[in-house]
Amino acid sequence: MYIIKVKGKAKIPDYIQIRDENFVLVAYFRADRPMKNIEKFGLEGKEQALEELIKNLPFGKLQKLEL
């Protein structure tokens, strides 16, 4: 899976996109709110690591999601 942080403008907040190996969007959520249904993507128990990754993720740079 891949992750990218999208910069919001004006009243639109920053968002996180999680995409699969074919770059199909599988999750889209606000960067300042925890992701719901995280177990659906096999990331349960990795909430702290994901939160830290999101905090340090640069805007607009697609990265391989490895936790």
C-alpha positions in Angstrom: 0.0 0.0 0.0 1.0 3.6 -0.5 0.3 6.8 1.5 0.2 10.4 0.5 -0.6 13.6 2.5 -2.6 16.2 0.6 -2.4 19.9 1.6 -5.8 21.6 2.2 -6.5 25.1 1.2 -8.4 27.8 3.1 -11.2 26.0 5.0 -10.4 22.6 3.5 -8.3 20.5 5.9 -5.2 18.4 5.1 -6.1 14.8 4.1 -4.4 11.5 3.9 -4.9 9.0 1.1 -4.0 5.3 1.3 -3.8 3.5 -2.0 -3.3 -0.1 -2.9 -0.6 -1.6 -5.2 -2.6 -0.5 -8.3 -2.9 3.0 -6.9 -6.6 2.6 -6.3 -7.9 4.8 -3.4 -8.8 2.5 -0.5 -8.9 5.1 2.4 -9.3 8.9 2.6 -9.4 10.7 5.9 -8.5 14.0 7.6 -4.9 14.2 8.8 -6.0 15.6 12.2 -8.5 12.8 12.9 -7.9 9.1 13.6 -8.7 6.7 10.8 -11.8 4.7 11.3 -12.0 0.9 10.5 -8.2 0.7 10.5 -8.5 -3.1 11.0 -10.1 -3.3 7.5 -6.7 -2.5 6.0 -4.6 -4.8 8.2 -3.2 -1.9 10.3 -4.8 -2.7 13.7 -2.3 -2.3 16.5 -0.2 0.1 14.5 -2.2 3.2 15.2 0.6 4.9 17.1 3.1 4.2 14.3 0.6 5.4 11.7 0.0 8.6 13.6 3.7 9.3 13.9 4.2 8.6 10.2 1.4 11.0 9.2 2.8 13.8 11.5 6.2 13.6 9.7 5.0 12.8 6.2 5.8 15.6 3.7 2.9 17.0 1.6 2.5 15.6 -1.9 5.0 12.9 -1.7 3.8 9.3 -2.4 5.5 6.8 -0.1 5.3 3.1 0.3 3.3 2.4 3.5 5.6 0.2 5.6 4.8 -0.1 9.3 
